[in-house]
Amino acid sequence: LGALADMTDEIQTAIDELAETGGTVALAAGIYGISRTINLRPGVVLLGAGKKATTIRAAYGHKLVTDWDNVYFAKRAFDQIRWAADWKPHYAKDKNAALIRIFDDSGIEELRLELGGGANIGVLLGNNCERSIHGAFLNYVDVDGGATNSYGNDYDYGAMSAGLLSVGSNDELTLFKSCFT
């Protein structure tokens, strides 16, 4: 296996098979290339062999794709400007892409995520409804944004790079010994 190959279907199928019961999808040491965002189902853990041993990145020759149509963005509160809901059209238009999307009671452990190759978001916390995401976690995760950058100002939206992006509300989000560079 490796970043030359697109492993999206194999990883997503293993996750989807645990959608009803929950459980752990274990990835052996190596580099896993993906071509679209991996969606963790509630109760599923994506476990690597160590953050220096298991890496997920965009597959060579593929432009990473995220489906923004089913991501709920928090509504404007108290007439605030530049709220999460304001960003949604820009994310879709600019084809921003996340490596992994986390839902309720799911998370990732012992992994390294490399941005680049179209991936400018490491982990997206985004539900498909107004309900908060509950119990999401990242344990021993490194997100390396070395190949990406961001720009913007106080008055306009700019291209964005983020190790962790939350576009709704979250309850009991846990980050343990994780690093975002």
C-alpha positions as CSV (number, residue, x, y, z in Angstrom):
1,L,0.0,0.0,0.0
2,G,1.0,3.6,-0.1
3,A,0.3,7.2,-1.0
4,L,0.5,6.2,-4.7
5,A,-2.6,4.1,-4.3
6,D,-6.0,5.5,-3.5
7,M,-7.2,3.6,-0.4
8,T,-10.4,5.7,0.2
9,D,-12.8,2.9,-0.7
10,E,-11.1,0.3,1.5
11,I,-10.9,2.6,4.6
12,Q,-14.4,4.0,4.2
13,T,-15.9,0.5,3.6
14,A,-14.3,-0.8,6.9
15,I,-15.7,2.2,8.7
16,D,-19.2,1.8,7.2
17,E,-19.3,-1.9,8.2
18,L,-19.1,-0.7,11.8
19,A,-21.8,1.9,11.5
20,E,-24.4,-0.1,13.4
21,T,-22.2,-1.5,16.2
22,G,-19.3,0.8,16.5
23,G,-15.7,-0.4,16.8
24,T,-12.2,0.1,15.7
25,V,-10.7,0.3,12.2
26,A,-7.0,-0.4,12.6
27,L,-4.5,0.7,10.0
28,A,-1.1,-0.9,9.8
29,A,2.1,1.3,9.6
30,G,2.4,3.0,6.2
31,I,1.2,5.9,4.1
32,Y,-2.4,5.8,3.0
33,G,-3.5,7.9,0.1
34,I,-7.2,9.0,-0.2
35,S,-9.1,10.9,-2.8
36,R,-12.1,12.1,-0.8
37,T,-12.8,12.8,2.8
38,I,-13.0,9.8,5.1
39,N,-16.2,10.0,7.2
40,L,-16.0,8.5,10.6
41,R,-19.3,7.1,11.7
42,P,-20.6,7.5,15.3
43,G,-18.9,5.0,17.6
44,V,-16.0,4.2,15.2
45,V,-12.4,4.8,16.0
46,L,-9.7,5.1,13.3
47,L,-6.5,3.7,14.8
48,G,-3.1,3.9,13.4
49,A,0.1,2.1,14.4
50,G,1.6,5.3,15.8
51,K,1.7,8.9,14.7
52,K,5.2,8.4,13.4
53,A,4.2,5.1,11.7
54,T,0.8,5.6,10.0
55,T,0.0,8.6,7.8
56,I,-3.1,9.6,5.8
57,R,-2.7,12.1,2.9
58,A,-4.1,12.9,-0.5
59,A,-3.3,10.2,-2.9
60,Y,-0.8,11.1,-5.6
61,G,-2.5,12.2,-8.8
62,H,-5.8,12.9,-7.1
63,K,-7.5,16.1,-6.0
64,L,-9.0,15.5,-2.6
65,V,-12.8,16.1,-2.5
66,T,-15.1,17.0,0.4
67,D,-18.9,17.0,0.0
68,W,-20.0,20.3,1.7
69,D,-23.7,19.8,0.8
70,N,-24.4,17.7,3.9
71,V,-22.3,19.7,6.4
72,Y,-24.2,21.8,8.9
73,F,-22.7,25.2,9.6
74,A,-23.6,27.1,12.8
75,K,-26.2,29.8,12.2
76,R,-25.5,33.4,12.9
77,A,-25.9,34.4,16.6
78,F,-26.7,37.9,17.9
79,D,-26.2,39.6,14.5
80,Q,-22.5,38.7,14.4
81,I,-20.7,39.1,11.1
82,R,-18.4,36.5,9.5
83,W,-20.1,33.6,11.3
84,A,-19.6,29.9,10.3
85,A,-22.7,30.0,8.1
86,D,-21.1,32.8,6.1
87,W,-18.2,30.5,5.2
88,K,-20.1,27.6,3.7
89,P,-20.4,29.0,0.2
90,H,-16.7,29.8,0.1
91,Y,-15.6,26.3,1.2
92,A,-17.7,24.7,-1.5
93,K,-16.7,27.2,-4.2
94,D,-13.0,27.1,-3.4
95,K,-13.1,23.3,-3.1
96,N,-11.6,23.2,0.3
97,A,-11.1,19.6,1.4
98,A,-10.7,17.7,4.7
99,L,-8.8,14.5,5.2
100,I,-11.1,13.2,7.9
101,R,-14.6,14.2,9.1
102,I,-15.6,13.2,12.6
103,F,-19.2,12.7,14.0
104,D,-20.5,11.8,17.4
105,D,-18.6,9.5,19.8
106,S,-15.9,8.8,17.2
107,G,-12.3,9.8,16.8
108,I,-8.8,9.1,15.6
109,E,-5.8,7.8,17.5
110,E,-2.1,7.3,16.7
111,L,-2.2,8.9,13.3
112,R,-0.3,11.5,11.3
113,L,-2.3,13.6,8.8
114,E,-0.4,15.4,6.0
115,L,-2.1,18.4,4.3
116,G,-1.4,19.2,0.7
117,G,-2.5,17.6,-2.6
118,G,-5.8,19.5,-2.3
119,A,-6.2,18.7,1.4
120,N,-6.1,22.0,3.4
121,I,-8.1,20.8,6.4
122,G,-6.8,17.9,8.5
123,V,-9.9,17.1,10.7
124,L,-13.4,18.5,10.1
125,L,-15.9,18.5,13.0
126,G,-19.1,18.9,11.1
127,N,-22.5,17.3,11.7
128,N,-25.1,16.9,9.1
129,C,-27.8,18.6,11.2
130,E,-28.1,21.3,13.8
131,R,-27.4,19.0,16.7
132,S,-24.0,19.3,18.5
133,I,-21.3,16.7,17.9
134,H,-20.8,14.9,21.2
135,G,-17.8,13.0,22.4
136,A,-15.4,13.4,19.4
137,F,-11.7,12.9,20.1
138,L,-8.2,13.1,18.7
139,N,-5.6,11.1,20.7
140,Y,-1.9,11.1,19.7
141,V,-2.6,12.8,16.4
142,D,-0.2,15.0,14.4
143,V,-1.5,17.2,11.6
144,D,1.2,18.6,9.4
145,G,0.2,21.5,7.3
146,G,3.7,22.0,5.9
147,A,2.6,22.2,2.3
148,T,-0.3,24.6,2.8
149,N,-0.8,28.2,3.9
150,S,-3.7,30.6,4.5
151,Y,-4.5,34.2,3.9
152,G,-7.3,36.5,4.8
153,N,-8.1,39.6,6.7
154,D,-10.7,40.9,9.1
155,Y,-13.1,42.0,6.4
156,D,-13.1,39.2,3.8
157,Y,-12.9,35.4,3.5
158,G,-9.5,34.1,2.4
159,A,-8.3,30.6,1.4
160,M,-7.8,28.6,4.6
161,S,-5.6,25.9,6.0
162,A,-6.6,24.3,9.3
163,G,-5.4,21.3,11.3
164,L,-8.8,21.1,13.0
165,L,-12.0,22.9,11.8
166,S,-15.3,23.0,13.7
167,V,-18.2,24.5,11.8
168,G,-20.9,23.7,14.4
169,S,-21.1,23.2,18.1
170,N,-19.4,20.4,20.0
171,D,-19.8,18.9,23.4
172,E,-17.0,17.1,25.2
173,L,-14.4,17.4,22.4
174,T,-11.1,15.8,23.6
175,L,-7.7,16.5,22.2
176,F,-5.0,14.5,23.9
177,K,-1.3,14.7,23.1
178,S,-2.1,15.9,19.6
179,C,0.0,18.4,17.6
180,F,-1.1,20.8,14.8
181,T,1.8,22.4,12.8
